[in-house]
Every structure is written in structure tokens, then in C-alpha cells.
């Protein structure tokens, strides 16, 4: 579906000196420098895969998405998507992809979403029978049947995002690119969007490429992760392998019904992190010792509650962003 080899993208940036004199000088003699956004990136994506592109702000994720969809042209390297060169933007290519950007809308703000859908039907040349079937199917799955004729500007952010997804799926693309699809949404709306995408992908076998700063999105949807730091690919593999980059340890939090000593000899070897009143501690426990140690703590200590971390991928991401040399 996607084949990238030694893909590079650099942007030419104008350097402007401050003030009137600086502006006048730049008018006659502009200075530029080149800023690399993506460096020697390589990836192969197979049909039906769900891949998460991870990395901090400015790592190159959105630049990659824009190259994959043909919005910007690579500076160097080879890129094929569905066997075609994306930036040529052929009609056949555009009919087989879709891009959802959480911070941008393709729906007309002052019109009902249905009007935009009808325009997209003509643009993608979708037969009337197929259009009606897909419209009914998607609006039912997303629970937006009553919103199709409401002006987009009157909808909540979560409702608009559901309709954005509909607009990108009406032509049943083979590859769906999702750039921060749940940004700004509340927890319930995020969960609903994730559930819909997981169900849709399972039923249709659509290839999904996702970027998100919400690790819950990645955990719920992705089977494979590609980590980008400073424009370079630093990891490409299964989500389980990513979680174990820093070792096969578990983070477990225990709550006690009274304060305990921070010098406890049983807890001390497991890098304890205490709260202020010493009634809660987080321990980093090797997987092989988890069962034995937990049994001892539950038996010998005044435990009222305990839990393991929900998203180990988030801990790994945080530490790698702070210390990329760990890779």
C-alpha cells in the first residue's frame, strides 16, 4: 500500500531581522536556511495494517502524512502509495485515499453536512445507489442520522468530527490517513470515535495510518508503531515490543489506609515513588517478581487499593522524548 525509501523533506525558511531596518535589509537581501523535517525515512505498509506514527511536536509526523497524501512534494527519495506517485494527484489516486485532520474541516461551515456529502458524491463520482447505502450505513454506525440536515456551525466538536469521518469514508477509500482525529474531544467522544474506527476497519479491511498525542487512541487501534524523532525513524514494530523498550517492568500503585515509612526495606529496592502523606506508593517491579511481591504486599501491608498502569506505552513515549539516546 505504501513504499517509502530514503524519503526526505526540507523546508526553505526565510530569516528576518527585527525592526524597520531589518525589514528594509531583508527587502534587498534575504537570508534563507534549510530546515530538515523528514530524514531518510523508510517504511513499507501492507494492506489492512493499522499503523500509529508517534513522535513529539515537530518530529515530522504531519509532514509525512502530507507527503503520503500528495499535499507536499518530497525533497528527495522514493515514495509510492497504491503504486502511484502521490504528489501527481491523479484522479485514480485521489479516489482511493482520504485524510482526516483533527484541526481542519472539509465540511461547509454554513451548510448542513448533507449538502457537503452531495458535493462529495459528485466529486468522487459515487453511484446514487452506493451513495445512499453508504450514507445510511455510516450515519447509523456513528449515530448522526438526526444531524445530517443541521448546519455544521451549530454542531458540537464531537458531532462535527463524526461527520468529518463520514465525509472521508463515503467513497470507501483503501487508505485512511488520520492526523490527530480526536484532538480537543472529551473522553466520551474520543471513546466513541475510537470504537467506530475499530469496527469500521475490521469490517472493511481499510488500511489506517494514525497520528495522535493520545496514547489511548494508539492502544485501542494500532497493531504496529513507527516512532519518529527529529525527522528520523527510530522504531518500527509491534506495540508489545515498543512497550518493552525500557525493560519488561511493571508500574504498580498501592494505596494504604495509613502512612508508611519511606525507608521500608521490602519496598525500597523497587524505586518507590511516594505521595506527600505516604499513603500511596508507585513501584517499578520486574515482571518475574510481580506476582510474588504483590502477594506479599497484599498480605503484610494495609492495602486498600492497587492497580497497574493502564498505558505503559505512554511511559515509554515520555521517557524516550526526554532521553532519545535510550533507543
C-alpha positions in Angstrom: 0.0 0.0 0.0 2.8 2.4 0.9 6.5 2.1 0.0 8.9 4.8 1.1 12.7 4.7 0.6 15.2 7.3 1.7 12.4 9.8 1.9 13.5 13.4 2.7 11.7 16.7 3.1 13.4 20.1 3.9 11.8 23.5 4.1 13.4 26.7 3.0 12.9 29.2 5.8 13.3 33.0 5.5 15.4 34.6 8.3 14.2 38.1 9.1 16.0 40.6 11.3 13.7 42.5 13.7 12.6 46.1 13.3 12.2 48.5 10.4 15.9 48.4 9.4 15.9 44.6 9.4 12.7 44.6 7.3 14.3 47.0 4.8 17.5 45.0 4.7 15.5 41.8 4.0 13.8 43.5 1.1 17.1 43.8 -0.7 19.0 40.8 0.6 17.1 37.9 2.1 18.7 35.2 4.1 17.4 31.6 4.0 18.3 28.4 5.7 17.1 24.9 5.2 15.3 23.0 7.9 15.0 19.2 7.6 11.6 17.8 8.6 12.0 14.2 7.4 15.4 12.5 7.0 16.0 9.2 5.1 12.6 7.8 6.2 11.8 4.3 5.1 8.6 2.3 5.6 6.5 -0.5 4.0 2.8 -0.7 4.7 0.8 -3.7 3.8 -2.9 -3.9 3.0 -5.2 -3.8 6.1 -2.5 -2.7 8.6 -3.3 -0.1 11.3 -0.1 1.9 12.0 0.5 4.6 14.5 3.0 7.3 13.7 4.3 8.6 17.1 6.6 11.4 18.0 6.7 14.8 19.7 5.6 18.0 18.1 7.8 18.9 15.2 9.0 15.4 14.8 7.8 15.2 11.1 4.6 13.2 11.5 2.3 15.6 9.8 4.9 16.3 7.1 4.9 12.5 6.4 1.1 12.4 6.2 1.1 15.3 3.7 3.7 13.6 1.5 1.7 10.3 1.7 -1.4 12.1 0.5 0.3 14.3 -2.1 -0.2 17.6 -0.5 3.5 18.4 -0.4 6.3 17.1 -2.7 9.3 15.2 -1.2 12.7 16.9 -1.4 14.4 13.5 -2.2 13.8 9.8 -2.1 11.2 7.4 -3.5 7.5 7.3 -2.4 4.8 5.1 -3.9 1.2 4.9 -2.4 -1.1 2.4 -4.0 1.5 2.1 -6.8 1.3 5.8 -7.7 3.3 8.9 -7.0 1.2 10.9 -4.5 2.1 14.5 -5.4 0.9 13.9 -9.0 -2.6 13.7 -7.5 -4.1 11.6 -10.3 -7.9 11.1 -10.2 -7.4 7.4 -9.6 -5.1 8.1 -6.6 -7.5 10.6 -5.0 -10.4 8.2 -5.2 -8.5 5.6 -3.1 -7.3 7.7 -0.2 -8.8 10.0 2.5 -7.3 12.4 5.0 -8.9 13.4 8.3 -7.1 16.3 10.1 -8.5 17.0 13.6 -7.8 20.7 13.4 -9.2 21.3 9.9 -12.6 20.7 8.4 -13.7 20.0 4.8 -17.4 20.5 5.6 -19.0 23.8 4.6 -19.5 25.7 7.9 -22.8 27.4 7.0 -24.4 24.4 5.3 -25.8 21.2 6.6 -23.4 18.3 6.3 -25.7 16.6 3.8 -25.0 19.3 1.3 -21.3 18.7 1.6 -21.9 15.0 1.2 -23.8 15.5 -2.0 -21.0 17.6 -3.4 -18.5 14.8 -2.5 -20.7 12.3 -4.2 -20.3 14.2 -7.5 -16.6 14.8 -6.9 -15.8 11.1 -6.3 -18.4 10.0 -8.9 -20.2 7.7 -6.5 -23.3 6.0 -8.0 -26.5 7.1 -6.4 -27.4 3.7 -5.0 -23.9 3.2 -3.5 -24.0 6.7 -2.0 -27.4 6.2 -0.3 -26.3 2.8 1.1 -23.1 4.2 2.5 -24.8 7.3 3.8 -27.4 5.2 5.7 -24.7 2.8 6.9 -22.3 5.4 8.2 -24.9 7.7 9.8 -26.3 4.7 11.6 -23.0 3.4 12.8 -22.0 6.9 14.0 -25.4 7.8 15.4 -25.8 11.0 13.4 -29.0 10.4 11.4 -30.6 13.4 13.0 -27.6 15.7 12.4 -27.3 15.4 8.6 -29.6 18.4 7.9 -28.3 20.6 10.8 -25.9 23.5 9.9 -22.4 22.4 10.7 -21.7 25.6 12.7 -24.4 24.6 15.2 -22.9 21.2 16.0 -20.6 20.3 18.9 -17.0 19.4 18.2 -17.6 15.7 18.7 -20.6 15.8 16.3 -18.6 17.6 13.7 -15.8 15.1 13.9 -18.2 12.2 13.3 -19.5 14.0 10.2 -15.9 14.6 9.1 -15.3 10.9 9.3 -18.4 10.3 7.2 -17.3 12.7 4.6 -14.0 10.9 4.2 -15.5 7.4 4.1 -18.3 7.9 1.6 -16.1 6.9 -1.3 -14.7 3.9 0.7 -11.0 4.7 0.5 -8.4 1.9 0.6 -6.2 4.0 2.9 -7.5 6.3 5.6 -5.0 8.8 7.0 -5.9 10.2 10.4 -4.0 13.2 11.8 -5.0 13.8 15.4 -8.6 12.7 14.8 -9.6 13.1 18.5 -7.8 16.3 19.4 -9.9 18.5 21.6 -12.7 15.9 22.1 -13.9 14.9 25.6 -13.3 11.4 26.9 -16.7 10.1 25.8 -16.3 11.5 22.3 -12.8 10.1 22.0 -14.0 6.7 23.0 -16.9 6.8 20.5 -14.6 7.8 17.6 -12.1 5.0 18.5 -14.9 2.4 18.7 -16.3 3.4 15.3 -12.9 3.4 13.6 -12.0 -0.1 15.1 -15.3 -1.5 13.9 -15.2 0.1 10.5 -11.6 -1.1 9.9 -12.4 -4.6 11.0 -15.4 -4.8 8.6 -13.9 -3.1 5.6 -10.2 -4.1 6.0 -9.2 -0.4 5.4 -5.5 0.5 5.9 -5.3 3.1 8.6 -2.3 5.5 9.3 -2.8 7.3 12.6 -1.0 10.2 14.3 -2.1 11.1 17.8 -0.8 12.5 21.1 -3.5 10.5 22.9 -1.9 7.1 23.7 -5.4 5.7 24.3 -6.0 6.2 20.6 -2.9 4.2 19.7 -3.5 1.5 22.2 -7.1 1.0 21.0 -6.4 1.0 17.3 -2.8 0.3 16.3 -1.1 -3.0 15.8 2.2 -1.5 14.7 4.1 1.6 15.8 6.5 3.8 13.9 8.4 6.3 16.1 9.8 9.5 14.6 12.3 11.7 16.5 13.9 14.7 14.8 12.5 13.6 11.4 14.2 10.1 11.6 12.6 6.7 12.1 13.8 5.3 15.4 11.4 2.4 15.9 9.2 0.2 13.7 7.5 -2.8 15.2 4.7 -4.3 17.3 3.1 -2.3 20.1 4.1 -5.0 22.5 7.8 -4.7 21.6 7.6 -0.9 21.9 6.2 -1.2 25.5 9.3 -3.3 26.4 11.9 -0.9 25.0 12.8 0.2 28.6 12.6 -3.3 30.0 9.9 -5.7 31.0 9.0 -3.9 34.2 5.5 -3.1 35.5 4.4 0.0 37.3 2.1 -0.8 40.2 0.5 1.7 42.6 -0.6 0.7 46.1 -2.9 2.8 48.4 -2.7 2.2 52.2 -5.1 3.1 55.0 -2.3 4.8 57.0 1.1 6.5 56.3 4.1 4.1 56.0 7.9 4.6 56.3 9.6 5.7 53.1 12.6 3.6 54.2 10.6 0.3 54.1 13.2 -2.4 53.3 10.8 -4.5 51.2 9.6 -1.6 49.0 13.0 0.2 48.8 14.5 -2.0 46.0 11.7 -1.2 43.6 12.3 2.5 43.1 9.3 3.7 45.2 7.7 7.0 44.5 5.6 8.2 47.4 2.8 10.8 47.7 3.1 13.6 50.3 1.3 11.9 53.1 3.0 8.5 52.5 -0.3 6.6 51.9 0.4 5.8 48.3 3.4 4.4 46.5 4.3 3.5 42.9 6.8 0.6 42.4 8.7 -0.4 39.4 8.6 -4.2 39.5 10.3 -6.7 37.1 7.6 -8.9 35.5 9.0 -12.1 37.0 8.7 -10.7 40.6 5.3 -9.1 40.2 3.2 -12.0 41.4 5.4 -12.8 44.4 5.9 -9.3 45.6 2.2 -8.3 45.1 1.1 -11.3 47.2 3.5 -10.3 50.0 2.4 -6.6 49.9 -1.3 -7.5 49.9 -0.8 -9.9 52.9 1.5 -7.9 55.1 0.6 -4.2 54.4 -2.6 -2.2 55.0 -3.6 -2.1 51.3 -7.0 -0.6 50.4 -6.5 -0.4 46.7 -3.9 -1.2 44.0 -3.6 -1.1 40.2 -1.1 -1.4 37.4 -0.5 1.4 34.9 -3.1 1.5 32.2 -0.9 2.7 29.3 2.7 1.5 29.5 3.2 2.9 26.0 2.7 6.4 27.4 5.5 5.9 30.0 7.8 4.7 27.2 7.0 7.6 25.0 7.6 10.1 27.8 11.0 8.7 28.6 12.1 8.5 25.0 11.1 12.0 24.3 13.2 13.1 27.3 16.1 10.7 26.5 16.1 9.6 22.9 19.5 8.1 23.4 17.8 5.2 25.2 16.9 3.8 21.8 
